[in-house]
């Protein structure tokens, strides 16, 4: 079973769309976020939001705790 890195549900439609993606792809996206301090990092404690172009994951860097955002285009 894959780790969800502590996702919080705020936007049910966005979470439904996120969960419809293949598990291995979701894990790849979570492990490929950009942190201004650490560079490539894993995003944790994130929320998923709908956007005009797809999904936006807002969370924290697993290493330093800095806020990070990851866009997942449709």
C-alpha positions in Angstrom: 0.0 0.0 0.0 1.4 3.4 -1.0 2.0 6.2 1.5 -0.3 9.2 1.0 2.1 11.5 2.8 -0.7 12.9 5.0 -3.1 14.3 2.4 -5.9 16.5 3.8 -9.2 16.7 2.0 -10.4 20.2 1.3 -11.7 19.8 -2.3 -13.6 16.5 -2.7 -13.7 16.8 -6.5 -10.0 17.4 -6.7 -9.2 14.5 -4.4 -11.4 12.3 -6.4 -9.5 13.3 -9.6 -6.1 12.8 -7.7 -7.1 9.3 -6.5 -8.2 8.3 -10.0 -4.5 8.6 -11.2 -2.4 5.5 -11.0 -0.8 5.0 -7.6 2.7 4.7 -9.0 2.2 8.0 -10.9 0.9 9.8 -7.8 4.0 8.6 -5.8 6.3 9.9 -8.6 4.6 13.3 -8.5 4.8 13.5 -4.7 8.5 12.7 -4.8 9.2 15.3 -7.4 8.3 18.7 -5.9 10.6 21.7 -5.9 11.8 23.3 -2.7 13.7 26.6 -2.8 16.0 25.4 0.0 16.4 21.7 -0.8 15.7 21.6 -4.6 14.0 18.3 -5.5 12.0 17.0 -2.5 9.0 15.0 -1.5 5.9 17.0 -0.7 4.1 16.0 2.6 1.2 17.3 4.6 -0.4 18.4 1.4 -3.9 19.5 0.2 -5.2 19.0 -3.3 -7.1 21.8 -5.1 -8.8 22.1 -8.5 -7.4 24.6 -10.9 -8.2 25.6 -14.5 -5.3 23.6 -15.8 -5.5 20.6 -13.5 -4.6 20.0 -9.8 -2.5 22.0 -7.4 -0.9 20.2 -4.4 0.1 22.6 -1.6 2.2 21.2 1.2 5.6 21.1 2.9 9.1 19.9 2.0 9.8 16.6 3.7 13.3 17.7 4.5 13.1 21.3 5.8 9.4 22.0 6.2 9.3 24.9 3.8 6.0 25.4 1.9 6.0 23.9 -1.6 3.5 23.7 -4.4 3.2 21.1 -7.1 1.1 21.5 -10.3 -0.4 18.5 -12.0 -1.6 19.4 -15.4 -4.6 17.7 -17.0 
